[in-house]
Amino acid sequence: MREEQIRQQTDVELSVKERLCFAFGDLGYQCVFFWVSSFLMIFYTDVFIIPASAVSVLMLVVRLYDAVNDPIIGSMMDRTHGRMGRYRPWILAGGLGLLVSVVFMFWAHPDWSDGGKILYMYVTYIVVVTFSTMFYMAYMALNGCISTNSMERARASSWRMVMSYAGMLAVGYAAPYMIGSLGGGNAVYGYLASVLVCGIVAVPLILATGLGTHEVVCSRGTGERIPMRQQWNALLKNRPMLILLVCMTAHGVQMNGRMTVATYYCTYIGTGAAVLAIFNLLNSLAAVAGCVAAPWLFRVTGHKGRASSAVLFICALAMAGQYFTTPPGIPFYLLVTVTGFCYGAFSSLMFSMIPDAVDYAQAEYGVRVDGFLNAVASFGFKAGGAVGTSLIGLVLSLCGYVAGGQQSAACMNAINLMMTVLPGLLCLLAALCLLGYTLDRKKQNEIIGKLVERDVLR
């Protein structure tokens, strides 16, 4: 009787309203954080007038800090216990704090001294990534707490990533035009006004996720301190989670690096704002299609790891092919569409695999740490992003990049390689790793059965 009651309470199918409320969080997040991931470096170098070498060091230092604080904040979340659950309070506090801090980040002061500009850059970036961690760690962990059903998690992840890429689509396409129109030709005011507008739009979306979702899955004893040794055992002895960590790290390097270099690529190899807008439009539309297709891929294969590996192999080939194309052009845009579709499908499947690995750890080692394991996955993604983004700044500096000027042939070729071949190789690495992922649909159902039998869920 008790087992049946637990299954009814946790193996739930979300309503359309609940899926939307969950998914709106990523839409609100991308409304502001897409500016950070895609426009921050060129904003610093070309608007704030900060040397590329200084920006490169910033990207490495602050993003490594951002990665290191993930497990710390994740552990704090796992010990949170209140009327709203473990993660929703962090979603509200982190999300609203993020909206305000990003506005200050994009408030340029090009007439300041170099020392003043660099100090301002570091302080605002550290505040932004701290609030980002608070929000996104809780948001990732929430995906495993809305249901024990692996397919329902895949659906929720799909809806979430659809909204995520919709946010990227809207901001990525509109940003070049918003900066010009809202700033009246002044990029300093254009960036500030554009980010402020996006932040206002994001407020009700963050509130919808924090107030409109419910945590139905948690471990008995929530609120008790879990020794760090047990938390690390849940990671280091957890082969599925270790595979996901490698993949998240590789994905962080190539995705963050590619999103950063895309602005330079479209500006200097393409023809400017129009190419960037179309690139962001096609990439995001195709990614939405990939997100929608992700649950179907899981249903057909019964194996999230194999489905993810297949789309990454295709993505690697499409990225490598882009090296031999020149934007704007039909071959380039076709390959952008393929890579966008693969990004969307992979992201949806990946984020739905992390809760499954959390269940695996609880079944095998008796400890449930949604926040900690999601934080470790985020650590890999952010550490990879720190390396990928800082390397771009370093390479541009070494190649003699001239802000807003004519670039050398070596610099142009480096931008092309960082946009195409290098991220393709990282996709190939992740695809090979995922061939060792063992949690298929049958195995996951067995794990949930064990947890229900042990009466460790409530």
Order of alpha helices (4+ residues) and beta strands (2+ residues): alpha-alpha-alpha-alpha-alpha-alpha-alpha-alpha-alpha-alpha-alpha-alpha-alpha-alpha-alpha-alpha
